[in-house]
């Protein structure tokens, strides 16, 4: 190292919006009443920073910083503390901040607890405490409402890193820093400070380990210690055992058996093996004596039967025993315990775990611990052969599909094998395999630094090609898809000579990236006919990255057919697309590999076979879950959600998309999450939830714009426009949709914009843009003729009916309804019935109109399309009908209005102009003006704002009355009372 990087101190807070919102609510309420909050989080997550932010933000009164003693350490009585707080809040509200309250002794905590209990809300005292969550919360603070701090999300950690370094970190260095910090802000800053400018910019190799014992202990506030040597061994054994599963909880029985191997002689006290003592790295280390802070006394807390002999000690405060599982309360403390232990003791613990696991038949986990029990990273020449043999065994067992192991465990094994491998090419190959397994485990944040470690110019083309393949798939799910496209093309080029089937699969994945980006020329170029290639035998366990595999399953058949079918479809040769894509769908009916099933579901969606798409997606979901392939679960749910949308089953689509969004965010797949948000926006666009639509549209577009996701952006914009159309705002809907469907550079995604044409035609006709509506029908007619969308034929007839003269429209509406009966789908059929009913009402055919509108209302209610059901109810009221279950009412003064006036009032209250109201209701603006004058006179209002307020109050009164009647009915049922 040539020096340290200076980190800017004025770094803003990242990723804590919900926590600051909770603190802000407390501060804003203090002028009126008191309140309390407890901020809890592991060391380094920013508890102190949040308290300082709250203190700076509070302007209504003084801020007191409270310690365990107000006069330099002497304890105060409860009365003294109360007097102090009440005196401070006499003239103005006061905020009391107590940082690191977990370090207080019991008398200080008790005094504060009793004082808080005796304070009333009228005292206007706000108490803001922070405690570390690496140990149990003291009982004196247990009753306080808690604001939890979790590790930063990847985006928040990346923003903090860029803020702290002014964005100068090299990409590979950046990825490794983010992976090592694991979302802990203080650790991330400490790691940056440790690097020299040359190391930060990637000009010199990074120190190993990057997060050493000193850095971890600094952030954790020192190395944890146990009340005895046995307790320290218990901490170290749990930390070591959890290393194989990245710190998850571990089997208490495994720890128990390992401790018996570690301490074969019963009884407390020192043993032959060294206990806590000299440490591997400089910095504070654990000692046998109790450290500072509260300790478990004999008879307190759960006990772990993990030591030799009959004695059972309480579980150390840093651990949680839940059933037969043990875990650390804090991942940072777990890492610190492991890193600060004496090297010999740490290796002895791993050796004991290896013996227990190997005896129990756990080959891969036992071998991992065996490798960690060996010498340091630079062993003596005499042990080099032994390390190489262990590395080879690790790689072989990790590649053995017959060995039961999670993707996460295989990733750890491959990475450890790479660390022990001297040959550069083999090391790069093993790091690449580790990255692939990390990706399958849903950890792209782990895959990226492993890929950075795999970079080796001396590696053969096939190894470098495989690394680019994994890198491209990672970016396809969580990065700019343009970058993913280039990485996957490079992978195909590097793999072409030695692994042509893998090259074809990488090229198909590159086409997926171009598809997501909406780049039709790039997609066609990538799907160009592939040259003939010789058969190959893939290496054992080498099936390809997470969602580009398939060549190994059917020697390139699935990949080839999908590629040919996609290209034919995009070239408009629809007659040539059906056969190869149909072959992909058929293979999926007998497959059980999730990658092949996902291809089958995608092909079925291209062909419009929604039932096959649902079946393939559901089977892919089950297969991915059974194999533990977390990264494939959100993609399977995405295909399921799209299939349900295409079938018109919006509630089912919403269910799949909600789960898909959760799993996509959990597995670090922001691009997949954007697609799920677009589906959720489309599903919500038919319901009375404009805020939900806006939220999902905004979030989807945020990721889509940054990562170039044209498909997700088009779907999100379509959702926003459909919500406008449902709420009677055809001008806004036509403006949004016109950008998506009309020819021009801003046209939407090449495979999606046609789906939005029926909405555009309806909005354009209502907005008086008939020529624009006619301009898109030729393309849509070709799309309907292909048969890829089961609803398209009925929608096309509906669009022609909207544009047809009166003498032809009737027959076209009937034809559209007949086509809907053939295709199924409640929502689209109800939309056609609604438009037909409106048309009939304007033609003075009320009896026929009432029947069509009643059918439309029933269809909308059946599929949960609340905003469209409201339109059908309004039309029925205009006919003088009284639809049941409207859910709305017009009490008091609003009850004096006619049905037509009520319809106009509702639109005006939602912000529509007179012209928009006229278009929505099919009347002239003069009619709207006339009715509004009558409404203003009847209700005694003088502005549209007053009218909107009156409508809101009336609806609220109706809801209250409905709830009261429901309670009364329940009371009558319980008591048997009669009216």
N, C-alpha and C positions, 0 to 999 in steps of 0.2 A: 504494500500500500504506500502511496505517495502523499497521503493526506486524507482529510475527511471532507465530505460534502456539507456545505453550510445550508441548512434548511430554513426557509423563510418562516419567521415566527407568526406573522399575521396571516395565518391560514384560516379560511372560513370553515364553518361547520358543514359537513357533507352528510347526506343521507339520514338526517334526524328530524325530518319534518313532522312526523306524527308525535314524537316525544316533545318537540318544541311547542306543538299545538296544545298538548296537555299542560305544559308549564305555563303557556300564555293564558290558558283558561283560568288557572289559579291566580295569576297576577292580575288579570282583568277583574276578577271577582273580589279582590281584597278591599277595595273601597267600600264594599257593601257587607261582606262577611268574611270570616276567617276560613282557612282550609289547610290541608296537609297533603304532601306527596312524598313518596319514597322512590328515589331513582336507584335502580339496582342493575348491576352489570359486572362482568368479569374485569379484572385489571386491564387498563389500556383502552377501554371502549369509549371513554370520554365523559365519565360522570362529572369530574371536576370542571371540564369545559362547559358542560350544560349548566352547572350551577353558576359559573361565572357569567355565562350569557344571561341567565335569569336575573342575576344581580345588576348587570348593566342595563337590562331592559326595564327594570322596575323604576318608575318615575313618581309613583303616588306617595311615597314616604321613604323613611330610612331603611337601610339594609343592615342587619346584624349578622356577624359571622360568629357562630357559636362553636366552642370547643368543649372538651370534657370538664374544664374548669374555667370559670370566668375571670379568675385572678391569678393566672399563671400556674394552674394545676390543682389548687385546693378545690374541693368539692363544695358546691353550694346546696342549700336546702331547697326543697320544692317551693317554699314560700318566697325565698329570695329570687328564685328564677321567675316565679309568677309576677312578683313586683316589678322586676326588670322588664319583662315583656309588656305588662300592662302600662307601665310608665312610658315605654317607647311608643306604644300605639295609642296613647291618649289623644294626641293632636292629629295624628295621621296613621293610616295603615302601615304596618311594618312587615318586612319580609325577613325571616330568620333562615339562614343557610348553615347547615352543619354537614361538612364534607367528611367522608371516611368515618362515618359514625360507627362502623363495625369495629373500629380500633378502640372505642371507649371501653372503660371497664364497667362492670355491672352496676356500681352505685351511680355513676354518671348517667347510664342508660335509664335506670329506674327513676331518677329525678326528672329527667326529661319526659319520660312516659307519663308520670303522675301529673306533671305540669300541663301537658297537652290535654289530658283527660279533664282537667279542671277549667281549661279555657273554654269559653263559649264562642259561638260564631260571631256574636256581637263584638267581641274583643278585637276583631279585624287583624288577627295575627296569622300570617302565612308561614308555615313551617315546611322547609324543603331540605330533606335529608338525602344523603347518598351512602350506599353500602356496597361492598364488593359481594358479588354472587358466587365467589369461589368457595364459600362456606355457607352454612345455613343462616338465615336471617334470625337475629336475636329475638326472643319472644316479646321483648318490650316494643319492638317495631312491627310485629307481625300483623297488627290490626290496621296499619296505615295502607291507604291505596298505593299501588305500586306502578311505576313506569319502568318497563324493562328495556334495557339496551341490548340489542343483538349485534353480532358482527355485521359490518357494512356489506351491502350487496356489491357484486362485482363492479357495477357502474359507479357506485359511490366511492369505493376504494380506488378505482382508476382515476376519478376526478380529484380525489385527495392527493394521489401520487403526482398527477400533472401539476396540481397547485403547489405542491411542496418542492418540485424540481423544475418548475417553469417548462415542463414538457421536454426536457433534454435527454431523458433516459432512452437508451436504445430499445427497440421493440422486444428483443429477446430478454434483455435485462428487466424490462418492465414486467414481462410475463412472469419471470421468476420471482421478482419482488412481491407481486400480487399473490402468487401462490404460497409463498413462505409466510406472508403476513396473515393469511386466512381471515381477512376482513377486520383485523385488529388495528385501529388507526395508530395507536402509540407504537406498536411493533413495526408497522410500516415505516413510520418516520424514523424510528431507531435504526432500521436496516438501511435506509437511505443515508442517514448520517454516518453510518459505518463505512460506506463506500467512498473511494476517491473519485474525483471527477472523471479520470480515465476509465475506471471500472464502471461508473454510471453510464458513460457513453458507449460502452462495449469495446473499448480499445484494449482493455486488459481483462484477463479472466477474473471471475468473481471468486471471493474467498469461499472455502468449503469447510464446514457447513455455513450457509449464508446466515441463518438464524442460530448463532452459537449460544453457548450457555450464558455468557455475559449479557448478550442482548436480551435473551428471554428473562433472565433474573432481574434485569433492570426494569423491564416493563411489569413483571409480576410483583415487584416490590420485594425482591429477595427470593431465595430458594426456599420452598416450603420445608418444614421439618415435622417430624412426628414426636410424640411424647416418649417414645422408646425406640430402641433399635429395631424391635419387631414391627412397630408401626411404620417406620421408615421403609423397611423391606416390603411391607404390604403396599405402600404407596408406589414404590418402584416397580413391583411386580405387576400391579394393575396398569401402570403406565406402559410398561414393556409389552404386556399382553395386548393392550389396545392398539399398539403400533401397527399390527398386522391388519387391522380394520379401521385405520385412521381415527383412533380414539373413541370408537363406539364402546358401548358397555361390554363387559367381558363376563365369562362364566366364573362365578365365585368358586365353584368346585375346581376349576383349572388353577385358579390362584392358590387355593388351599393345597393342592397337590404339589404345585411348584415350590411353595414355601417349605413343604416337608422335604423336598429334595435339597432346597437351599440351606435349611437348618435341620439337619437330621437329628441333632441332639436336643432334647427338650430343655425347657427352662430358659429364663431370661438371661440377659448378659451377653458379653462378647463371645464370638465363636471363631472357629478356625478361619472362616472366610472373613475378609475385612468388611466391617460395617461402614456406616457413613464416615467419611473422612476426607482425604485429599480429593480434589475435584478435577475433572478433565479440563475445565476452562477456568480462567481467572474469574473472580467474582465471589459473592457470598455463596455458601453451600450449606447443606443440612447438617444438623448436629443431633446427637442423641438426646440432649436436654430439650425440654419444652421451649418452643419459641414464644414470641409475643402473641397476644391475642387470647381469646377464650379457648379453653381446652376441655375435652370430655373428662368428667370425673368418673371414678368407679361407680358403676350402677346407672350411668346416664347413657341414653342413646342406644341405637342398635349395636349388636355385637357380631363380629365376624368370626366364625369358627374356622379361622384360617391359620392359626399358629399351631406348632407342635404341642403335644401334651394336653392336659385337661383344661388349661387356662384359656379363656376367651376374652380378648380385649375389645373395648369399644371401637367402632369404625372411626378412623380419623376424620376430622371435620371436613376435609376436602373431598371425601368420597360419599357416595350415596349407595346404599344397599337396598335394592328393590327386588324382592323375591330371591331368586338365586343369581341375580346379576349385580355386578359392581361397576360403577362408573365415576369419573371425576365430575365435579360440578362445573369445572372450567377447563376447556381444551388447552388454554394457555398454561395453566398450572400443570396439567398432565405433561406437556412438552417440557416445561421447566424442570419438573422432577426427573425426567429421563435424561435431559441434557446435563444437569448439574451433578448427577451421581458420579461417584468414583468409577473410572473406566473398568477396573477389574470387577467391581461389584455389579455394574451394569451387564457385563458379559456373562457373569455367573448367573444372573437372573434369566437372561436369554437362554443360557445353556440348560437351566432347570426347566424352563418352559418347553424347550425343544424335546427333552427327554420324556416329559409327560405327554406331549402331543404325538410324538412318534410312536410311543407305546400304545396310544389310543387309536392309531391308524390315520391320523390327520397328516398326510404326507406333505402337502404344500406348506401349510402353516408351520409344521415342525421344521421343515427345511429352511424356511425363512428365518425362524429364530436361531437355527443352527448357524446360518450365515452371519447373523448379527452377533453371535458369540465369538466370532473369530477376531483376528487382529484388526488394527486400524486401517485407514485408507491407503497407507503406504507400508505394506508388510515386508518383512525380511525376505530375501530371495528364496530361502528354504521353504517358506509357506506359499510361494506364488503358485506352485502346481496345485496345492490343496484348494486355494481360492478359485483357481480356474475350474477345477472339477466341480466345486459347489455351484459356481455360476452356470456351468453347463447343465447340471442337474436341475437347478431352479428353472431355467428356460425350458427344459424338456418337460418337466412336470406341469409348468404353467400352460404349455401348449397341448397337454393331454386332455382332451375333452371328457375322457372317462373319469377324471379326478374331479370330485365335487368341489367347486369353488366359485365364489362370486366374481364378477368382472373386476370389482375393486381389489379383491385379493390377488387376482392374476396380474393386475396392473402393478401392484406393489412388488410382486415377485419378479416380473420382468424388469422393473426399474432397478431392483437390488441386483439382479443378474448383470445388468448393464454396468452398474457401478463397479462390479468385481471383474469386468472383462477388459483385458488389455488391448485386444485387437480393435482398431478403430471401426472397421466395417461391421463386425459382429456387434460391437457396442451400439452403433447407430441402429442396426436392425432390431436390437432388443429394446432400445428406448422407443423406437417406433411402435413395436408391439405393445409396450406399456401404454403409450398414448392412445392406441386403438382401444385397449381395454378400459382405460379411464373414460374415453368417450362413450363406450357402451354402458358404463356405469353411471352416466349422466353427469360427468365431471369435466366439462370442457376447460374449466379453469386449471385442472390438473394436466389435461392433455397438452395444452400449449407449451408450458415449460419443458415437458418431456420431449416435445418435437424440437424445441430449441436446442436441447441437449443432443438430439439425434443428428444435428447438422454436422456433416463430416465430408469434406470434399473428396477424401480418399475412398469413400464408400462406393460400391458399384451402382450402376444406373438403376437396377431393380430396387435396391434398398432406398435410394433417394426418391425413386418414383413412388414407392409405397408411403414414404413419409409425406410427400406432397399430397397423395391421395387422402390420407388421414387429415392433413391440415386443411385441405379443401372442404371436406365434409364437415369439419369443425366450424369453418367460417360460413358454410351454407346454413347452418342452424343458428349461428350466433355471431354474425359479422357481415361486412359488406359483401353482397352476393356477387358483385363484379370481381372482387378479389378471389372469392371461391371459384368462380368460373376459370380464371387464369391458373390457379393452383391445380385444378383438376385437369385442365388441358395439358399442363406441364407433366403431371403424373402420367397421363395417357401416353405422352411422347416418350417418357423415360422407361415405361413398362413395355412398350410395344415390342421390343426385340426379344426379351426373355419371358414375358408373361402377357401374351396378346389378349387372352381372355380378361385378365385384370385390366388391361389397357382399355378394352371395350367397355367394361363396367365403369371405369373412371370417366370415360368420355360421356357415357349416359348420365352420370352424376353431374358432369359439366353442363350438359343440356338442361338438367333440372335447375341448375343455377341460372342459366340464361332465361329459362321459363319464368322463374321467380322474379327476375329483373325486368321481364317484359321485352326482352331484346330478341325480336323475331329473326333478324338476319343471323345473329350469333347462334341462336338455337338451331336454325337450319344448317348452318355451316358445321356445327358440332355433330349433327345427326347425319352428316354425309355418309354415303355407303362406305362401309369399312372394308379394307382389303382382306382377302382370305388369309387365314392363319392356321398354323399347325395345332393339333391337339396338345394339351399340356397336362401335367400332373402337378397340381398345387402342393406346396409343402404342407405337412400335417399341421393343423391348427391355423392355417393361413388362408382364411376365407375372404379377406377384404374388409374394409372399414364398415362402420356400423350400418349405413343405409345405402351402400353402393355394392354390397355383395350380391351374388346371384350366379356368377360364372361358375363357381365351384359346385353349385347345386345342380345345374343342368348345362354342362360345357357350353356356356355362352348362349344357350337357346332362349332363355327368358330375356336376356339383355338384347340379343339380336332382334327378336320379334318386337319388343317394346320400342326399340330404336327405329325399325322400319315403319311400324304403325304410326308412331308420333310424327315422323317426317311426312308420311303420306297425308296425314290429317292436316298438318300445317301448310302443306302445299296445295290444299284444297282437293286432293285426289281422294275424296271420301270413299269411293268404291274400293280403293286399295288399302284403306286403313283398317277395315273391319276384320279381315282374316287374321293378320298377325296379332292385333290387339286381342282378338278373341282367343287366340292360342294362349296368350299370357293369362287371361281370365280363367281359362280351363285348367291350366296347370295349378292355379291357386286353389282349385277345388280339392286337390289331393295332397297339397303341401302342408307342412307344419313348421316351416322356417319363417320367422317373422319378416325377413327381408323380401323373400319371394311373395309372401302374402301381401305385403305393402305394394309391390309392383302390380300384383293382380288387382288390388283395390283401385290403384291409380288408373290402370287400363280400363277398368269397368266404368269409372267416372268419365273418361274420355269418350266411351261408347254410349254413355247415358243409361247404362244398366245399373240403376241405383240399388236394386236388390242384391246383385252380385257385389257391388261396392260395399254395401253394409255387411254382407257376409264375410268378404275378405278383410275388411277393416276390423270386424269383431274377432275373427280368428287371429289376425295379426296382433291385436291387443292381448288376447289370452296367451299367445305364444311368447310375446315379449315379456309379459309379467312372469310366466313360468320360468323363463330363462334368466330373469333378473336384468334384462336389457332396458334399464331405465330410460335411456336416451331415445328408444323407439316408441315408448308409450305415448308421448304427446303427438307423434306423427300418426300413429294408428288412430288416436282420438280425433285428429284433424280430418282424416279421410272419412271417419264415421260421421262427424259433424257436417261435412260437405254433402255426404250422401243423404242425410236427413233433410238438409235444406233443399236439395234438388227434388226430394220427394214431397216437399211442402210440410214436413213435420217439424215445425219450429221449436216446440217445447223439447223434443228429443235432441234436436241439434244444440239447443242451449245447454242441456245437461251434459252432453259430451264435451262441448267447448269449455264449460266451466271447469270440469276436471282436467281437460287438456291444458288450460291456462295455468292452473295450479302446478301441474307436473312440469310444464315447460319452464316456468319461472324457477321451480325448485332445482331443475337440472341445468339451468343456465342457458336456455335456448330462447333468446329474445325474438328471433325471427319467427319461430314457431308460435311463440306467445302472441305476436302481432297478428298472425293468421287466426288464431283463436279469438282474439279481441274483435276482429272483423266479423267473424261468424256471430259472436254475441251481439254486436251492433245490429246485424241484419235480423237476428231473432227478436231483439227488443224493438226494432223499428215498426213491428206490427202491433205492439202493445202500447199501452198508455204510459210509456216510460221515456220521455224525451231526454231526461237527465242521464239515464243509463246509456242511451244511444250516444249522446254527446261525449260521455266519459270514455267509452270504448273506442269511438272514432278518433278522439284526440290521442289516446294512447297508441292505437294502431298506427296512425299517421306519423307519430313522433318517431317510432322505430323504422317505419317504412321509408321515410324520407332520408334518414341517416344511413340506412343499409341498402337503399335502392330496391325496395320490395314493391314492384309495380302491381303485382297481383293483389297483395294485401291492401295497398292504397286504393285500388279500384273498388274492391269489395267494401271498404270502409266508406268511401264517398257515395257509393250506391246506397248504403244503409242510411246515411244522413239524408239523401234525397228522398228515399222511400218514406222516411219519417215525416218529412215535409209534406209529401203527397197525402199521406194518411191523415194529417192534421189540417188538410184543406188549404195548403199553400202551394198551388201549382206553379206559380211564377218562380219561387225559389227552387222547387224540384226540377223544373225545366232548365233553369240556369245551370244547376249542378250537373244534371244528367247530360245536357248538351255537350259539355266538355268531354264526357266519357264516351259518348256514342257517335257523335258527328265526326266526319273525316277531318283530319288535321293533326298537327304534332302533339296536341294534348290529349288525343284519344286514349282511352283506357287500355288496360292489358288486352293483348290480342286474343286471348282465349276466354275473356270474361265479359267484355263490353256488350256482347250480344245478349247476355242474360239480362241486362238492364234495359234493353230496347222496349219491352212492353210498358215498363214504368215511364220511360221517356215519352212514348207516344201518347199515353194517357195525359201526362202533365202538359205536353206540348199542345194537344187539342184544347184542353181547358184554358191554356194561356194564349190561344189564338195563333199558334205557330204550326199551322197545318202543313206547310211545305217542308219544314224541317222534319216533321213526323213522317211524311211520305218518303223522304230521302233515305231513310234507314231501313225501309221495309224490304227492299230487294235483297240486301244482305241477310236480313233476318229470315226471309223466305227460304233462302238456300240453307241456312242453319236448321230450320224446321224440317226441311226435306231430308237432311242427313239422318235425323232421328236420334241424335245424341242427347236431346233434352225432351223427356216425355211430355212436358207441358207446352212445348213450343208451338205445336200445331194449333192447339186451342187458343194460345195467346195471339198467334198470327190472325186467326179469324176474329178475335176480339178487337185487335188493332184495326183491321179492315172495317169492322162495324163502326168504330169511333170516327173513321174518316169517310164513311159512305153516306150518300144522300138518304133521305128518309125512307124511300121506297125499297132500298136494298138492306138497310141496317138491321131490320127485324130478322130477316133470314140469316144474316151473318151472326147475330147474337145467338140464335138458336143452334146454328152450326157449331159455334164455339162451345156452347154448353154440352152438346153431344160429344164433342172431342174431350171435354173434361171428364165426362162419364167414362170414357174409354181409358184415360190416363190416370184418373184418381187425383187426390190432392184437394183437401177441403178449402185451403186458403185461396188458391187461384180460381177455383170454381165460384167461390163466394164473391170474389172481386168482379168476375164477369156478370154474375147475377145482380150485383149492386149497380153496375153501370147500365145493365139492361133495365132494371127497375127505374133508375133515374130517367132513362130515355122514355120509357112508357109513361111515366108521370107527366113529363113535359108534353107528351102527345095526347094528353087527356084520356088515358086508359087506366083509370085508378084501380079497377079490380085486378087486372093483370099485373099492374105495378106492385100492388100489395102482396101478391103471391110471390113474385120474384124477390122483393125486398125482405119478406119474411124468411125465404130460403137463404138469402145472403146473411141475414142476422144469425140464423141458426148455425150456418157454416163458420162464421167468424167466432161465435162464442165457443164452438166446438174445438177450434184450434187456438183459442186464446188471443185472438187478434182484437184487443180491446179498442184501439183507436179506430179501426175500420168498423167495428160493431157500432160505435157511436154514430158514424155516418149513416149506417142503415137505420138506426133508431130515429135519427133526425128526419130522414126521408119518410118513414112511416108516420111520424107525427104530422108532417106536412100534408099527408093524405087524410089526417084525422084519426088515424089508428092510434092505439095505446099499447105499445109493445111492453110486455112484462119483463121484469128483471133489468130495467134500464139502469138502475143504480144511481140515477140522478133525479132531482125534483126541483120544483120552483115554488118554494113556500112564500107565504105572505104576498108581497107586492109583485114578485115575478110571476105568481100564479094568475095575475090579471092579463098577461100577454097571450097573444094567439100563438099557435104552434110555429107559424112562420116567423113571427117576431122573436120567439125564443131561440130559434136556430140562428138568426142573425146576431142576436145578443151574444150567444156562445162564441161565435167566430170573432166578434169584435173584442170580447173579453180576452181572447187568446192573442190579440195584437194584429189581427188581419185588417187590411184597408178595405174601404167600400168596394173597390174594384175586385180585390181578392175574394171577398164575400160573394159578390155577384157571380164570379166564375165558379166558385165552389158549389153554389146552390143552383146554378143554371138560370139565373134571372138577370135583369138589367141593373146597372148601377142606379138608375132612377128609382127602381123599386126598392133597392136597399136604402137610398136616401129617404124615401117616403116613410118606410117602416121605422127607421131610426128616429125621425122627428116625432113620430107617434110614441115610440118607446121613451124618449127623453121626457116628453110631456107627461106620460102616464106614471113614470117612476120619480119624477121630480129631480132628475140629475141634469148637470149642465156640462159634463165632459165625459169623454170615453174612459178616463181614469176612474171617475166615480162609478161608472157603469161596471167596469171590471171589478172594482172593490165590492160592489153589491152582489155580483155573481159569485165571487169567492165566499162572501159571508153566507149567502144562501146555500151553497153547496156544503159549507161547514156545518150549518144548522141541520141540514138533512142528514149528514153523517152522525151527528150527535143524537138526533131523534131516532135514527135506525138502531144505534147502539142501545139506546134506552129501551126501545121496544123489544130488542133481543133479550135484554136482561129481564124485562117484565115477563116475557114468554117463558124464560127459564124459571122464574120464580113461580109462575102458575103451575108449571109442570112439577116442580118439587113439592109445592104445598097443596096442590089440588084445589086452589082457589078458583072461583068462577067469576066471570064478568057480571 
